[in-house]
Amino acid sequence: MAGRTVVVTGASAGLGAEAVRQLAGLGARIIALGRSPLKTAAVAAETGATPVVADFARLADVRCAAAEVAALCPRIDVLVNNAGGLFPHRVVTEDGNELTFQVNHLAPFLLTSLLLPRLRDTPGSRVIVTSSFMNLEGRIDLAGLEADPGCVDRRYRPFVSYSTSKLANILFVKELARRGYPDGPTATAVHPGVVLSSFGRDSWFVRTFYRRPLKVFGARSSASGALPLVELATRADPQALNGTFRMRFHQGERFFTARQANDPGLARGLWDYSLERVGLPA
């Protein structure tokens, strides 16, 4: 990876921080984008990365971060959209969006859109999005998204919101690939596995899953979880996986994507909806 520039979001801890360590170890120049100034700075100091701070709960932060990254990077070879979260209660951001859907989909959509000029100017560039097999439980109704992607029968369900955002990640990847920019970027979504990190620490379900003995059988270390991200960032033939969903190192399209993930009309509709929500022109 010497001579290549990689931007990693969610880089202040867990999976993102480990991806920074592994990619820096391969010689890449890293932009570590994280929410916590102190943690992001610590990861950067450890790895030689350049820290950029942004809270994806504020789209203004995303715009500032994109401008900072663009100023730092005349080229971007890899953008790893890894930042995400699962929040136990319904919160509406200052931008008017449900928090989980904004952090997991709208913010990375905005960041990628703003960095597209750099990605398109870098031959062989690629966008990698951390999604989840939980997309199987998601459902996107474009008319209902603005009301609340996490509400079912007027009750907020955190895992519905999370799963819907992970389905949106896959639709985003497919539509980005369909648009077919000649020199890139390619786009791939990946489920890295259930990773032992601070993710979802406010959710009783996630905390229970991470306790022994369940974590012995079901969860991976951050180092193990980062391996699929690093593999996608370094593989020689990204075009072969353009517009696809991976279950770690294997194809996940057939058994691990919701039916809606293969609806091109929905993917285009979600793209247009997302442009409107983040304030970008169609």
C-alpha positions in Angstrom: 0.0 0.0 0.0 3.0 2.3 -0.2 2.1 5.5 -2.1 -1.6 5.0 -1.5 -3.9 7.1 0.6 -6.7 5.6 2.6 -9.4 7.4 4.5 -10.9 5.3 7.4 -14.0 6.6 9.3 -14.9 5.4 12.7 -11.2 5.3 13.3 -11.1 6.3 17.0 -11.7 2.8 18.4 -12.6 -0.8 17.7 -12.8 -2.0 14.1 -11.8 1.3 12.5 -8.8 1.8 14.7 -7.6 -1.7 14.0 -8.1 -1.2 10.2 -5.9 1.9 10.5 -3.2 -0.1 12.3 -3.2 -2.8 9.7 -3.3 -0.6 6.7 -0.6 1.7 8.1 1.5 -1.4 8.7 1.2 -2.1 5.0 2.7 1.3 4.2 -0.4 3.3 3.3 -0.9 7.0 4.1 -3.9 7.1 6.5 -6.4 9.7 7.2 -8.1 8.6 10.5 -11.5 10.2 10.8 -13.1 9.7 14.2 -15.7 11.3 16.5 -13.5 11.5 19.7 -10.7 14.1 19.4 -8.6 12.4 22.1 -9.1 8.8 20.9 -8.6 9.8 17.2 -5.4 11.7 18.1 -4.1 8.6 20.1 -4.7 6.3 17.1 -3.0 8.7 14.8 0.0 9.1 17.1 0.4 5.4 17.4 0.2 4.7 13.6 1.5 7.9 12.0 -2.0 8.6 10.5 -3.4 12.1 10.1 -6.4 12.7 12.5 -9.6 14.4 11.3 -12.5 14.8 13.8 -16.2 14.7 12.9 -19.4 13.7 14.6 -21.6 12.0 12.1 -24.7 13.1 14.1 -24.0 16.6 12.6 -23.9 16.8 8.8 -22.1 20.2 9.2 -19.2 18.2 10.8 -19.2 15.8 7.8 -19.0 18.7 5.4 -16.1 20.3 7.3 -14.3 16.9 7.5 -14.7 16.3 3.7 -13.2 19.8 3.0 -10.3 19.0 5.4 -9.7 15.6 3.8 -9.8 17.0 0.3 -7.3 19.7 1.2 -5.0 17.1 2.7 -5.3 14.5 -0.1 -4.6 15.2 -3.8 -5.6 11.6 -4.3 -7.8 9.1 -2.4 -7.2 5.4 -3.3 -9.6 3.9 -0.7 -12.4 5.3 1.4 -13.5 3.0 4.2 -16.9 4.0 5.4 -16.8 2.2 8.7 -18.3 4.6 11.2 -21.7 3.5 12.6 -23.8 3.0 15.6 -26.8 1.4 17.2 -28.8 3.7 19.6 -31.3 2.4 22.1 -33.7 5.3 22.0 -35.2 7.4 19.2 -33.2 10.6 18.7 -33.7 13.2 16.0 -30.6 15.0 14.9 -30.3 18.8 14.4 -30.5 17.9 10.7 -34.0 16.5 11.2 -33.0 12.8 10.7 -33.4 9.7 12.9 -29.9 9.3 14.5 -29.1 5.7 13.5 -30.1 6.3 9.9 -28.1 9.5 9.7 -24.9 8.1 11.3 -25.0 4.8 9.4 -26.2 5.9 6.0 -26.7 9.6 5.4 -23.4 10.8 6.8 -21.3 8.3 4.8 -23.4 9.1 1.7 -22.6 12.8 2.1 -18.9 12.2 2.8 -18.5 9.9 -0.2 -20.4 12.3 -2.4 -18.2 15.2 -1.4 -15.0 13.2 -1.9 -16.1 11.8 -5.3 -14.0 14.3 -7.2 -10.8 13.0 -5.5 -11.9 9.4 -5.9 -12.7 9.8 -9.5 -9.3 11.5 -10.1 -7.5 8.5 -8.6 -7.4 5.5 -11.0 -8.4 2.2 -9.3 -10.0 3.9 -6.3 -12.5 2.0 -4.2 -15.2 2.7 -1.6 -15.7 0.1 1.1 -18.8 0.2 3.3 -19.2 -1.7 6.6 -22.7 -3.2 6.4 -24.2 -6.2 8.2 -26.1 -9.4 7.7 -28.7 -7.6 9.8 -29.8 -6.0 6.6 -32.0 -9.0 6.2 -34.3 -7.5 8.9 -34.4 -4.1 7.3 -37.1 -2.6 5.1 -37.1 0.6 3.2 -40.3 2.5 2.4 -39.1 5.8 0.8 -42.4 7.5 1.8 -41.9 6.5 5.4 -38.2 7.1 5.9 -38.6 10.8 6.7 -41.1 10.0 9.3 -38.9 7.4 11.1 -37.0 4.3 9.7 -37.1 2.7 13.1 -40.8 2.8 13.9 -43.0 -0.2 13.6 -46.6 0.1 14.8 -45.7 3.5 16.3 -43.1 1.9 18.5 -39.4 2.7 18.1 -37.4 -0.5 17.5 -33.6 0.1 17.6 -32.7 -3.0 15.6 -35.3 -2.2 12.9 -33.6 1.2 12.5 -30.1 -0.3 12.5 -31.1 -3.1 10.0 -32.7 -0.6 7.7 -29.6 1.5 7.7 -27.5 -1.5 6.9 -29.8 -2.3 4.0 -29.4 1.3 2.8 -25.6 0.8 2.8 -26.0 -2.1 0.4 -28.4 -0.2 -1.9 -25.9 2.8 -1.8 -23.1 0.5 -2.9 -25.1 -1.0 -5.7 -26.2 2.4 -7.0 -22.7 3.9 -6.8 -21.5 0.9 -8.9 -24.4 1.2 -11.3 -23.5 4.8 -12.1 -20.3 3.3 -13.5 -17.7 6.0 -13.3 -15.1 4.9 -15.9 -12.0 5.3 -13.6 -13.6 4.4 -10.3 -14.4 4.2 -7.7 -15.7 0.7 -7.3 -17.9 0.1 -4.3 -18.3 -3.0 -2.1 -20.2 -3.6 1.1 -19.0 -6.1 3.7 -20.2 -7.7 6.9 -17.0 -8.0 9.0 -18.5 -10.4 11.6 -19.8 -9.7 15.1 -16.8 -7.8 16.6 -15.9 -7.3 20.2 -15.8 -3.6 20.5 -17.6 -0.6 22.1 -20.2 -0.8 19.3 -23.8 -0.9 20.6 -22.6 -0.6 24.2 -25.9 1.1 25.1 -28.0 -1.8 23.8 -28.9 -4.5 26.3 -29.0 -7.1 23.5 -25.5 -6.3 22.3 -24.1 -6.3 25.8 -25.7 -9.7 26.5 -24.3 -11.1 23.2 -20.8 -10.0 24.2 -20.9 -11.7 27.6 -19.5 -15.2 28.0 -20.3 -17.8 26.8 -21.9 -16.2 23.8 -18.9 -14.1 22.9 -16.7 -17.2 22.8 -18.8 -18.7 19.9 -20.2 -15.7 18.2 -17.9 -12.7 18.3 -14.5 -11.8 16.9 -11.7 -9.5 17.9 -11.3 -6.1 16.3 -8.1 -7.4 14.6 -10.1 -10.2 13.1 -13.0 -8.0 12.1 -10.7 -5.6 10.3 -9.2 -8.3 8.0 -12.1 -8.2 5.4 -11.8 -4.4 5.2 -8.0 -4.7 4.6 -8.5 -7.5 2.1 -10.9 -5.3 0.1 -8.6 -2.3 0.3 -5.6 -4.3 -1.0 -7.0 -6.9 -3.5 -5.8 -6.6 -7.0 -9.2 -6.9 -8.8 -11.7 -4.6 -7.0 -13.8 -4.5 -10.2 -14.8 -8.2 -9.7 -16.6 -7.2 -6.5 -18.1 -3.9 -7.6 -21.6 -3.4 -6.4 -21.7 -6.6 -4.2 -22.1 -7.5 -0.6 -19.6 -9.7 1.2 -19.9 -11.9 4.3 -16.3 -11.4 5.4 -14.3 -13.0 2.6 -17.2 -14.7 0.8 -20.1 -13.8 -1.4 -23.1 -12.8 0.6 -25.6 -11.9 -2.2 -27.6 -15.1 -2.3 -28.4 -15.8 1.3 -27.5 -12.7 3.3 -29.2 -9.8 1.6 -32.8 -8.7 1.9 -34.9 -9.0 -1.2 -35.1 -5.2 -1.4 -31.3 -5.1 -1.8 -31.7 -6.2 -5.4 -34.3 -3.6 -6.4 -32.5 -1.1 -8.7 -35.5 1.2 -8.7 -35.3 1.4 -4.9 -31.6 2.0 -5.1 -32.1 5.0 -7.4 -34.9 6.3 -5.3 -32.9 6.0 -2.1 -30.0 7.9 -3.8 -32.3 10.7 -4.8 -33.9 10.8 -1.3 -30.4 10.9 0.3 -29.3 13.8 -1.9 -32.3 15.7 -0.7 -31.8 14.9 3.0 -28.1 15.9 3.0 -28.7 19.0 0.9 -26.9 18.1 -2.3 -28.2 18.9 -5.8 -29.8 16.1 -7.8 
